[in-house]
């Protein structure tokens, strides 16, 4: 699993996009009760805060003390440092369990067992994320040519699952039909660069070798961005899985 130092945790919170607001409205209407939800691997609480608009109590956990230390406070959100595979929550405790952009880091067999234990009968599990970022063709080509080749050796093996939108994961639950949601942003060049530097491969490369090569790649991308202050549309391919466990 990944851990974060405090500076990385703060940056992650600042540069990562929030999820579609319609998602939370939809999922809150898929459960019989909205008493309590678990946000697994919550990071700095991006999803936790939005879930609090629809659930009476949000238990938000992360294995990283640095992430929890930077989490956004909310009166309905209780943050704690716990691995998603083994928690101190009681049996049959949650109406819903949510995993936002983090399933690929888990020991899946242990996690499925933990979800089955803490989820109420007829409770539901929701898993979502995005697997890339897309700009216009010119920018996409510049990123593909100049940035991706230097990052290629540093992608953790587990991120392969994410890039494949979890299609390789064998889900042990009965899936329910989910709607399609869009995740779009408008970023300046510096916002886009900050986002790409937050990728796990970028973080690992910079920890080992510094950011010289990334800066060189950014210079090449800057040529085709033209106006650094111009906000350009960015699309993040969003995917969602939901289901129930047989009792």
Backbone as JSON, one array per atom type, in Angstrom:
{
  "sequence": "XXXXXXXXXXXXXXXXXXXXXXXXXXXXXXXXXXXXXXXXXXXXXXXXXXXXXXXXXXXXXXXXXXXXXXXXXXXXXXXXXXXXXXXXXXXXXXXXXXXXXXXXXXXXXXXXXXXXXXXXXXXXXXXXXXXXXXXXXXXXXXXXXXXXXXXXXXXXXXXXXXXXXXXXXXXXXXXXXXXXXXXXXXXXXXXXXXXXXXXXXXXXXXXXXXXXXXXXXXXXXXXXXXXXXXXXXXXXXXXXXXXXXXX",
  "N": [[0.83, -1.2, 0.0], [0.29, 2.32, -0.54], [1.89, 5.01, 1.17], [1.95, 8.36, 2.53], [3.94, 11.28, 2.81], [3.63, 14.25, 4.87], [3.72, 16.61, 3.22], [3.19, 15.62, 0.66], [0.64, 14.61, 1.07], [-0.86, 16.96, 1.53], [-0.58, 18.21, -0.95], [-1.83, 16.34, -2.6], [-4.5, 16.56, -1.81], [-5.01, 19.12, -2.73], [-4.73, 19.1, -5.55], [-6.15, 17.03, -6.73], [-9.13, 16.12, -8.52], [-12.57, 16.66, -7.53], [-15.32, 14.36, -7.1], [-18.18, 13.51, -9.22], [-21.02, 15.37, -8.25], [-23.58, 14.32, -8.53], [-23.26, 11.65, -8.18], [-23.27, 11.02, -5.43], [-25.84, 11.64, -4.6], [-27.25, 9.76, -6.1], [-26.23, 7.25, -5.09], [-27.01, 7.37, -2.45], [-29.66, 6.89, -2.65], [-29.81, 4.26, -3.19], [-29.69, 2.65, -1.02], [-31.32, 1.23, 1.86], [-31.33, 2.55, 4.28], [-29.81, 5.55, 5.53], [-28.04, 5.79, 7.61], [-25.35, 5.21, 8.32], [-22.14, 5.28, 6.8], [-19.19, 3.9, 5.36], [-16.19, 5.23, 4.33], [-13.68, 4.02, 2.63], [-10.12, 4.06, 2.66], [-9.83, 6.9, 2.62], [-8.19, 9.07, 2.11], [-7.64, 12.49, 2.1], [-10.22, 13.1, 2.63], [-11.93, 13.73, 0.48], [-14.18, 12.4, -0.72], [-15.5, 11.83, 1.63], [-16.56, 14.16, 2.82], [-18.53, 14.91, 0.99], [-20.19, 12.68, 1.11], [-21.22, 13.05, 3.63], [-23.29, 14.8, 3.29], [-25.45, 13.26, 2.77], [-25.55, 11.09, 4.48], [-26.0, 10.18, 7.92], [-23.82, 9.64, 9.53], [-20.38, 9.41, 8.88], [-17.81, 7.18, 8.6], [-14.5, 7.46, 8.13], [-11.64, 6.12, 6.86], [-8.09, 5.63, 6.63], [-4.91, 4.29, 5.76], [-2.77, 5.91, 5.96], [-1.24, 8.07, 8.12], [-0.44, 10.66, 7.56], [-2.2, 11.5, 5.55], [-4.67, 11.45, 6.92], [-4.12, 13.37, 8.83], [-4.24, 15.66, 7.32], [-6.85, 15.78, 6.58], [-10.1, 17.08, 5.78], [-11.98, 18.66, 8.23], [-15.19, 17.74, 9.56], [-18.35, 17.81, 11.07], [-19.88, 15.52, 10.91], [-18.21, 13.54, 10.13], [-16.02, 11.02, 11.02], [-12.71, 10.55, 11.31], [-10.15, 8.07, 11.03], [-7.11, 6.21, 11.51], [-6.7, 3.39, 9.87], [-6.23, 0.17, 8.36], [-7.91, -0.84, 5.39], [-8.5, -3.5, 5.2], [-8.67, -4.6, 7.72], [-10.47, -3.64, 10.32], [-11.73, -1.87, 13.26], [-14.46, -1.82, 13.4], [-17.84, -2.7, 14.31], [-19.68, -5.79, 13.59], [-22.05, -5.95, 10.89], [-22.61, -3.16, 10.51], [-22.66, -0.97, 8.72], [-24.6, 0.87, 6.35], [-23.77, 1.42, 3.83], [-20.78, 0.96, 1.94], [-17.99, 2.61, 0.68], [-15.55, 3.01, -1.86], [-13.31, 5.11, -3.09], [-11.45, 5.56, -5.81], [-9.32, 3.85, -5.0], [-9.24, 1.09, -4.76], [-7.35, -0.55, -6.0], [-5.12, -0.59, -4.38], [-5.56, -2.36, -2.35], [-5.42, -5.45, -0.41], [-7.23, -7.69, -1.83], [-8.74, -10.07, -1.24], [-8.81, -10.09, 1.58], [-10.03, -7.64, 1.99], [-12.59, -7.94, 0.79], [-13.67, -9.8, 2.56], [-13.75, -8.28, 4.91], [-15.54, -6.24, 4.23], [-17.85, -7.74, 3.85], [-18.24, -8.52, 6.46], [-18.72, -6.1, 7.94], [-20.8, -4.84, 6.67], [-24.25, -4.12, 6.65], [-27.05, -6.44, 6.43], [-28.35, -6.48, 3.19], [-27.08, -4.12, 2.72], [-24.95, -1.98, 0.67], [-22.13, -2.0, -1.56], [-20.0, 0.4, -3.01], [-17.89, 1.28, -5.61], [-15.56, 3.33, -7.16], [-13.8, 5.35, -9.64], [-11.28, 6.98, -11.7], [-9.42, 6.56, -14.68], [-7.57, 7.93, -16.18], [-6.45, 10.99, -17.79], [-7.73, 13.21, -20.17], [-7.02, 15.54, -22.69], [-7.13, 17.91, -25.36], [-6.34, 16.67, -28.69], [-3.76, 17.49, -29.43], [-2.45, 18.23, -27.04], [-2.69, 15.8, -25.66], [-1.08, 14.17, -27.26], [1.43, 15.35, -26.87], [1.86, 14.85, -24.16], [1.89, 12.07, -24.22], [4.17, 11.63, -25.76], [6.32, 12.91, -24.42], [6.12, 12.87, -21.58], [5.02, 10.4, -20.6], [6.81, 8.26, -21.4], [9.06, 8.58, -19.68], [7.97, 8.1, -17.24], [7.09, 5.51, -17.31], [8.67, 3.25, -16.22], [8.13, 3.48, -13.52], [5.58, 3.08, -12.62], [3.58, 1.66, -10.13], [2.88, -1.83, -9.79], [0.26, -2.46, -9.04], [-1.3, -0.39, -10.01], [-2.02, -1.07, -12.53], [-4.45, -2.36, -12.45], [-6.18, -0.21, -11.96], [-5.79, 1.4, -14.26], [-6.97, -0.24, -16.09], [-9.59, 0.1, -15.48], [-10.54, -1.57, -13.48], [-11.46, -3.86, -14.67], [-10.23, -6.3, -14.63], [-10.63, -7.26, -12.14], [-12.12, -9.68, -10.06], [-15.15, -9.45, -8.95], [-16.78, -10.26, -5.96], [-19.45, -9.92, -5.48], [-22.98, -9.39, -6.05], [-23.7, -7.58, -8.81], [-25.23, -4.38, -9.28], [-27.18, -2.36, -11.49], [-25.69, 0.57, -12.78], [-25.68, 4.12, -13.26], [-24.27, 6.34, -15.8], [-21.67, 8.55, -15.16], [-20.1, 11.75, -15.57], [-16.83, 13.11, -15.39], [-15.39, 16.07, -15.38], [-13.06, 18.75, -15.82], [-11.69, 22.09, -15.8], [-8.64, 23.24, -16.46], [-5.75, 25.26, -15.78], [-2.41, 25.42, -17.13], [-0.54, 25.03, -15.03], [-2.14, 23.82, -13.1], [-2.77, 21.41, -14.38], [-0.2, 20.3, -14.63], [0.43, 20.0, -11.91], [-1.45, 18.09, -11.17], [-0.59, 15.88, -12.73], [1.9, 15.49, -11.61], [1.1, 14.43, -9.21], [0.57, 11.8, -9.68], [1.2, 8.36, -8.92], [3.44, 7.2, -10.16], [4.91, 9.48, -10.88], [5.46, 10.54, -8.35], [7.07, 8.51, -7.24], [9.24, 8.51, -9.02], [10.25, 11.1, -8.63], [11.0, 10.95, -5.96], [13.11, 9.17, -6.11], [14.84, 10.15, -8.11], [14.64, 12.9, -8.34], [13.12, 15.81, -9.97], [14.01, 16.57, -12.45], [13.81, 15.41, -15.09], [11.06, 15.4, -15.39], [10.53, 18.14, -15.4], [11.76, 18.8, -17.82], [10.09, 17.44, -19.6], [7.72, 18.82, -19.11], [8.34, 21.33, -20.18], [8.3, 20.78, -22.9], [5.6, 20.13, -23.24], [4.51, 22.56, -22.59], [5.0, 24.11, -24.84], [2.96, 23.44, -26.61], [0.74, 24.05, -25.17], [0.51, 26.76, -25.16], [-0.91, 29.28, -24.04], [-0.28, 29.65, -20.78], [-2.05, 30.43, -18.77], [-4.53, 29.97, -19.7], [-7.51, 28.19, -19.29], [-8.12, 24.9, -19.99], [-10.29, 22.32, -21.23], [-10.54, 19.27, -19.43], [-10.96, 15.84, -19.42], [-11.8, 13.17, -17.37], [-11.89, 9.84, -17.55], [-14.51, 8.19, -16.09], [-15.55, 5.62, -13.87], [-17.77, 3.18, -12.39], [-18.75, 0.81, -9.98], [-21.17, -1.23, -8.36], [-22.83, -3.09, -5.79], [-24.33, -5.93, -4.03], [-23.76, -8.14, -1.29], [-24.23, -11.63, -0.97], [-26.0, -13.08, 1.67]],
  "CA": [[0.0, 0.0, 0.0], [1.01, 3.57, -0.54], [1.79, 5.95, 2.27], [2.23, 9.72, 2.1], [4.47, 12.22, 3.79], [2.67, 15.35, 5.03], [3.67, 17.53, 2.09], [2.51, 14.94, -0.44], [-0.79, 14.53, 1.41], [-1.45, 18.28, 1.32], [-0.62, 18.45, -2.39], [-2.84, 15.44, -3.16], [-5.8, 17.17, -1.54], [-5.16, 20.36, -3.49], [-4.7, 18.98, -7.0], [-7.04, 16.0, -7.25], [-10.49, 16.6, -8.76], [-13.65, 16.08, -6.75], [-16.13, 13.44, -7.89], [-19.45, 14.11, -9.65], [-21.98, 15.52, -7.15], [-24.75, 13.47, -8.76], [-22.94, 10.3, -7.71], [-23.65, 10.84, -4.03], [-27.31, 11.63, -4.57], [-27.7, 8.46, -6.62], [-25.92, 6.11, -4.23], [-27.78, 7.47, -1.21], [-31.0, 6.37, -2.93], [-29.71, 2.82, -3.46], [-29.65, 1.94, 0.25], [-32.58, 1.35, 2.6], [-31.14, 3.56, 5.32], [-28.61, 6.38, 5.36], [-27.55, 6.04, 8.97], [-23.9, 5.16, 8.49], [-21.39, 4.86, 5.63], [-17.74, 3.79, 5.53], [-15.36, 5.67, 3.21], [-12.41, 3.29, 2.77], [-8.97, 4.73, 2.05], [-10.47, 8.2, 2.36], [-7.25, 10.14, 1.81], [-7.88, 13.71, 2.88], [-11.64, 13.29, 2.86], [-12.65, 14.29, -0.66], [-15.5, 11.8, -0.8], [-16.12, 11.79, 2.96], [-17.34, 15.38, 3.05], [-19.72, 14.86, 0.14], [-21.07, 11.64, 1.65], [-21.86, 13.59, 4.83], [-24.51, 15.51, 2.92], [-26.54, 12.3, 2.59], [-25.54, 10.09, 5.54], [-25.94, 10.77, 9.26], [-22.47, 9.47, 10.07], [-19.38, 8.9, 7.94], [-16.54, 6.69, 9.14], [-13.52, 7.63, 7.05], [-10.38, 5.51, 7.29], [-6.96, 5.57, 5.71], [-3.73, 3.72, 6.39], [-1.75, 6.96, 6.03], [-1.41, 9.09, 9.15], [-0.27, 11.98, 6.93], [-3.45, 11.86, 4.87], [-5.69, 11.74, 7.93], [-3.75, 14.63, 9.48], [-4.61, 16.76, 6.44], [-8.24, 15.6, 6.18], [-10.99, 18.21, 6.03], [-12.88, 18.37, 9.34], [-16.63, 17.86, 9.38], [-18.98, 17.33, 12.29], [-20.48, 14.2, 10.69], [-17.18, 12.63, 9.64], [-15.04, 10.56, 12.0], [-11.52, 10.03, 10.64], [-9.29, 7.19, 11.82], [-6.04, 5.52, 10.78], [-6.95, 1.95, 9.89], [-6.21, -0.47, 7.04], [-9.25, -1.2, 4.93], [-8.68, -4.94, 5.29], [-8.88, -5.02, 9.11], [-10.9, -2.46, 11.07], [-12.33, -2.14, 14.57], [-15.89, -1.59, 13.34], [-18.66, -3.87, 14.66], [-20.34, -6.52, 12.52], [-23.36, -5.45, 10.43], [-22.57, -1.79, 11.03], [-22.79, 0.08, 7.7], [-25.6, 0.8, 5.28], [-23.04, 1.49, 2.56], [-19.32, 1.04, 1.98], [-17.53, 3.29, -0.53], [-14.12, 3.04, -2.16], [-13.1, 6.12, -4.12], [-10.15, 5.63, -6.48], [-8.31, 3.26, -4.12], [-9.35, -0.37, -4.64], [-6.15, -1.21, -6.52], [-4.08, -0.68, -3.35], [-5.98, -3.27, -1.28], [-5.39, -6.91, -0.46], [-8.65, -7.8, -2.15], [-9.41, -11.16, -0.52], [-9.05, -9.63, 2.95], [-10.98, -6.53, 1.96], [-13.95, -8.46, 0.57], [-14.13, -10.43, 3.81], [-14.04, -7.23, 5.88], [-16.77, -5.59, 3.8], [-18.95, -8.66, 4.14], [-18.45, -8.54, 7.91], [-19.22, -4.85, 8.53], [-21.96, -4.34, 5.94], [-25.56, -4.62, 7.08], [-27.79, -7.18, 5.42], [-28.9, -5.64, 2.11], [-26.23, -2.95, 2.49], [-24.34, -2.0, -0.67], [-20.75, -1.56, -1.77], [-19.83, 1.26, -4.17], [-16.47, 1.42, -5.97], [-15.45, 4.18, -8.34], [-12.51, 5.98, -9.9], [-11.02, 7.39, -13.08], [-8.18, 5.86, -15.02], [-6.64, 8.72, -16.99], [-6.93, 12.34, -18.08], [-7.69, 13.47, -21.61], [-7.16, 16.93, -23.13], [-7.33, 17.83, -26.8], [-5.42, 15.72, -29.32], [-2.39, 18.01, -29.45], [-1.89, 18.08, -25.69], [-2.57, 14.37, -25.36], [0.07, 13.63, -27.98], [2.64, 15.85, -26.22], [2.02, 14.09, -22.91], [2.26, 10.71, -24.6], [5.53, 11.59, -26.32], [7.38, 13.47, -23.59], [6.02, 12.56, -20.15], [4.74, 9.0, -20.27], [7.96, 7.35, -21.5], [9.97, 8.65, -18.53], [7.26, 7.57, -16.06], [6.72, 4.12, -17.51], [9.28, 2.27, -15.3], [7.86, 3.78, -12.11], [4.19, 2.79, -12.23], [3.42, 0.46, -9.3], [2.17, -2.91, -10.5], [-1.17, -2.46, -8.72], [-2.04, 0.62, -10.76], [-2.51, -1.69, -13.75], [-5.88, -2.6, -12.24], [-6.88, 1.06, -12.11], [-5.77, 1.83, -15.65], [-7.92, -1.09, -16.79], [-10.91, 0.37, -14.9], [-10.88, -2.71, -12.62], [-12.11, -4.95, -15.43], [-9.55, -7.56, -14.3], [-10.99, -7.65, -10.77], [-13.26, -10.58, -9.92], [-15.98, -8.94, -7.86], [-17.52, -11.37, -5.35], [-20.79, -9.48, -5.1], [-23.97, -9.29, -7.13], [-23.68, -6.21, -9.3], [-26.47, -3.69, -9.63], [-27.01, -1.44, -12.62], [-25.24, 1.9, -12.38], [-25.74, 5.13, -14.33], [-23.01, 6.88, -16.27], [-21.36, 9.89, -14.66], [-18.96, 12.38, -16.23], [-15.92, 13.87, -14.54], [-14.72, 17.04, -16.23], [-12.45, 19.89, -15.16], [-11.04, 23.09, -16.65], [-7.38, 23.48, -15.76], [-4.61, 25.97, -16.34], [-1.27, 24.55, -17.32], [0.06, 24.67, -13.74], [-3.03, 22.86, -12.45], [-2.59, 20.12, -15.05], [1.11, 19.77, -14.25], [0.36, 19.57, -10.51], [-2.19, 16.84, -11.17], [0.25, 14.81, -13.26], [2.95, 15.23, -10.62], [0.54, 13.68, -8.1], [0.49, 10.39, -10.03], [2.11, 7.54, -8.14], [4.71, 7.05, -10.89], [5.64, 10.74, -10.75], [5.94, 10.65, -6.98], [8.16, 7.56, -7.06], [10.37, 8.98, -9.81], [10.83, 12.29, -7.98], [11.65, 10.51, -4.72], [14.34, 8.45, -6.43], [15.75, 10.82, -9.04], [14.33, 14.31, -8.49], [12.11, 16.12, -10.99], [14.64, 17.19, -13.62], [13.24, 14.9, -16.33], [9.67, 15.84, -15.47], [10.57, 19.54, -15.83], [12.06, 18.83, -19.25], [8.86, 17.04, -20.3], [6.76, 19.92, -18.98], [8.72, 22.37, -21.13], [7.81, 20.37, -24.22], [4.14, 20.24, -23.22], [4.21, 24.0, -22.54], [5.03, 24.66, -26.2], [1.67, 23.24, -27.29], [-0.32, 24.64, -24.36], [0.5, 28.14, -25.67], [-1.19, 30.26, -22.99], [-0.29, 28.91, -19.51], [-3.16, 30.84, -17.92], [-5.79, 29.55, -20.3], [-8.07, 26.96, -18.75], [-8.54, 24.02, -21.06], [-11.11, 21.22, -20.71], [-9.91, 17.98, -19.16], [-11.94, 14.78, -19.16], [-11.24, 12.03, -16.65], [-12.83, 8.72, -17.75], [-15.02, 7.81, -14.77], [-16.23, 4.33, -13.87], [-18.46, 2.91, -11.14], [-19.31, -0.51, -9.74], [-21.97, -1.28, -7.14], [-23.43, -4.4, -5.63], [-24.69, -6.45, -2.72], [-23.2, -9.45, -0.95], [-25.21, -12.63, -0.55], [-25.87, -13.43, 3.1]],
  "C": [[0.86, 1.25, 0.0], [0.84, 4.29, 0.78], [2.23, 7.31, 1.77], [2.95, 10.46, 3.2], [3.52, 13.41, 3.84], [2.59, 16.28, 3.83], [2.97, 16.91, 0.9], [1.01, 14.86, -0.19], [-1.48, 15.85, 1.15], [-1.59, 18.57, -0.17], [-1.7, 17.6, -3.04], [-4.22, 16.05, -3.0], [-6.05, 18.37, -2.44], [-5.38, 20.12, -4.97], [-5.67, 17.94, -7.56], [-8.46, 16.51, -7.43], [-11.49, 15.96, -7.8], [-14.53, 15.24, -7.69], [-17.48, 14.07, -8.23], [-20.45, 14.21, -8.5], [-23.19, 14.6, -7.29], [-24.53, 12.05, -8.26], [-23.48, 10.06, -6.31], [-25.16, 10.82, -3.85], [-27.81, 10.26, -5.01], [-27.44, 7.34, -5.62], [-26.7, 6.16, -2.92], [-29.21, 6.94, -1.39], [-30.98, 4.89, -3.27], [-29.74, 2.0, -2.18], [-30.95, 2.19, 1.02], [-32.51, 2.42, 3.68], [-29.87, 4.34, 5.02], [-28.06, 6.76, 6.73], [-26.04, 6.15, 9.0], [-23.23, 4.63, 7.22], [-19.91, 4.83, 5.97], [-17.06, 4.23, 4.24], [-13.98, 5.07, 3.4], [-11.29, 4.02, 2.04], [-9.37, 6.14, 1.64], [-9.51, 9.29, 1.94], [-7.49, 11.34, 2.7], [-9.36, 14.06, 2.98], [-12.43, 13.86, 1.71], [-14.07, 13.74, -0.78], [-16.23, 11.86, 0.53], [-17.04, 12.98, 3.18], [-18.62, 15.36, 2.22], [-20.7, 13.79, 0.61], [-21.83, 12.15, 2.87], [-23.12, 14.38, 4.53], [-25.71, 14.57, 2.85], [-26.62, 11.23, 3.67], [-25.39, 10.77, 6.9], [-24.55, 10.7, 9.86], [-21.56, 8.86, 9.0], [-18.16, 8.46, 8.73], [-15.54, 6.67, 8.0], [-12.17, 7.12, 7.53], [-9.33, 5.58, 6.2], [-5.77, 5.0, 6.46], [-2.64, 4.76, 6.62], [-2.08, 7.97, 7.12], [-1.31, 10.49, 8.56], [-1.53, 12.43, 6.23], [-4.53, 12.24, 5.88], [-5.4, 13.07, 8.63], [-4.17, 15.84, 8.64], [-6.08, 16.7, 6.02], [-9.09, 16.8, 6.59], [-11.95, 17.89, 7.16], [-14.34, 18.55, 8.95], [-17.3, 17.21, 10.58], [-19.58, 15.93, 12.14], [-19.48, 13.16, 10.22], [-16.21, 12.3, 10.77], [-13.87, 9.91, 11.26], [-10.72, 9.13, 11.58], [-8.27, 6.53, 10.92], [-6.26, 4.03, 10.94], [-6.75, 1.39, 8.48], [-7.61, -0.91, 6.66], [-9.53, -2.7, 5.07], [-9.0, -5.42, 6.71], [-9.21, -3.77, 9.92], [-11.47, -2.87, 12.43], [-13.84, -1.9, 14.58], [-16.67, -2.86, 13.71], [-19.2, -4.57, 13.41], [-21.65, -5.81, 12.15], [-23.57, -3.99, 10.82], [-22.95, -0.73, 10.0], [-23.92, -0.2, 6.72], [-24.93, 0.8, 3.9], [-21.54, 1.53, 2.85], [-18.86, 1.61, 0.64], [-16.02, 3.23, -0.65], [-13.92, 3.98, -3.34], [-11.65, 6.09, -4.6], [-9.03, 4.98, -5.65], [-8.3, 1.74, -4.11], [-8.07, -1.09, -5.05], [-5.04, -1.35, -5.49], [-4.37, -1.78, -2.32], [-5.52, -4.71, -1.52], [-6.85, -7.33, -0.62], [-9.36, -8.9, -1.38], [-9.75, -10.73, 0.91], [-10.08, -8.51, 2.98], [-12.4, -7.02, 1.74], [-14.51, -9.07, 1.85], [-14.52, -9.38, 4.84], [-15.34, -6.5, 5.51], [-17.98, -6.47, 4.13], [-19.28, -8.66, 5.63], [-19.15, -7.28, 8.42], [-20.47, -4.32, 7.84], [-23.24, -4.95, 6.5], [-26.15, -5.54, 6.02], [-28.49, -6.22, 4.46], [-28.16, -4.31, 1.97], [-25.51, -3.09, 1.16], [-22.91, -1.46, -0.65], [-20.67, -0.77, -3.06], [-18.33, 1.5, -4.4], [-16.38, 2.29, -7.21], [-14.03, 4.75, -8.49], [-12.45, 6.5, -11.33], [-9.64, 6.86, -13.42], [-7.22, 6.67, -15.89], [-7.14, 10.16, -17.03], [-6.74, 12.6, -19.56], [-7.91, 14.95, -21.87], [-7.5, 16.9, -24.62], [-6.22, 16.97, -27.4], [-3.97, 16.18, -29.27], [-1.72, 17.86, -28.09], [-1.71, 16.62, -25.32], [-1.34, 13.76, -26.02], [1.38, 14.1, -27.33], [2.91, 15.11, -24.91], [2.49, 12.67, -23.2], [3.71, 10.62, -25.05], [6.6, 11.96, -25.29], [7.32, 13.07, -22.11], [5.9, 11.06, -19.88], [5.95, 8.07, -20.41], [8.89, 7.4, -20.28], [9.3, 8.13, -17.26], [7.04, 6.07, -16.13], [7.38, 3.15, -16.51], [8.84, 2.42, -13.85], [6.41, 3.53, -11.69], [4.16, 1.56, -11.33], [2.57, -0.58, -10.02], [0.66, -2.83, -10.26], [-1.96, -1.42, -9.5], [-2.52, 0.09, -12.11], [-4.01, -1.95, -13.65], [-6.68, -1.33, -12.47], [-6.93, 1.48, -13.56], [-6.7, 0.99, -16.52], [-9.34, -0.94, -16.29], [-11.45, -0.83, -14.11], [-11.58, -3.84, -13.36], [-11.46, -6.3, -15.13], [-9.88, -8.05, -12.9], [-12.2, -8.58, -10.81], [-14.07, -10.14, -8.7], [-16.83, -10.06, -7.28], [-18.92, -10.99, -4.91], [-21.7, -9.45, -6.32], [-24.06, -7.84, -7.58], [-25.09, -5.68, -9.51], [-26.16, -2.71, -10.76], [-26.64, -0.05, -12.12], [-25.39, 2.87, -13.55], [-24.34, 5.55, -14.76], [-22.83, 8.3, -15.73], [-20.15, 10.43, -15.42], [-18.14, 13.17, -15.21], [-15.1, 14.77, -15.45], [-14.17, 18.19, -15.39], [-12.01, 20.89, -16.23], [-9.81, 23.56, -15.9], [-6.47, 24.43, -16.53], [-3.46, 24.98, -16.49], [-0.67, 24.12, -15.98], [-0.82, 23.68, -12.98], [-2.88, 21.47, -13.07], [-1.26, 19.49, -14.66], [1.1, 19.27, -12.81], [-0.39, 18.25, -10.39], [-1.31, 15.69, -11.64], [1.42, 14.49, -12.33], [2.43, 14.46, -9.41], [0.38, 12.19, -8.41], [1.52, 9.6, -9.23], [3.45, 7.36, -8.84], [5.55, 8.31, -10.79], [6.24, 10.88, -9.37], [7.15, 9.74, -6.74], [9.41, 8.03, -7.8], [11.05, 10.16, -9.12], [11.53, 11.93, -6.68], [13.01, 9.89, -5.0], [15.35, 9.3, -7.21], [15.53, 12.33, -9.15], [13.38, 14.54, -9.66], [12.7, 16.74, -12.25], [13.99, 16.73, -14.93], [11.78, 15.31, -16.5], [9.62, 17.3, -15.92], [10.86, 19.64, -17.32], [10.83, 18.45, -20.07], [7.83, 18.16, -20.25], [7.08, 21.06, -19.93], [8.21, 22.05, -22.53], [6.29, 20.5, -24.31], [3.72, 21.71, -23.24], [4.17, 24.62, -23.93], [3.66, 24.55, -26.87], [0.5, 23.76, -26.45], [-0.56, 26.09, -24.76], [0.27, 29.17, -24.56], [-1.3, 29.54, -21.66], [-1.48, 29.24, -18.61], [-4.52, 30.44, -18.47], [-6.25, 28.24, -19.68], [-8.61, 26.12, -19.9], [-9.36, 22.87, -20.46], [-10.29, 19.95, -20.54], [-11.02, 16.98, -18.82], [-11.23, 13.62, -18.48], [-12.23, 10.87, -16.77], [-13.22, 8.09, -16.42], [-15.74, 6.47, -14.87], [-16.75, 4.03, -12.46], [-18.95, 1.47, -11.12], [-20.1, -0.46, -8.44], [-22.59, -2.66, -7.03], [-23.74, -4.73, -4.2], [-24.04, -7.81, -2.53], [-24.33, -10.38, -0.54], [-24.95, -12.99, 0.9], [-26.07, -14.93, 3.3]]
}
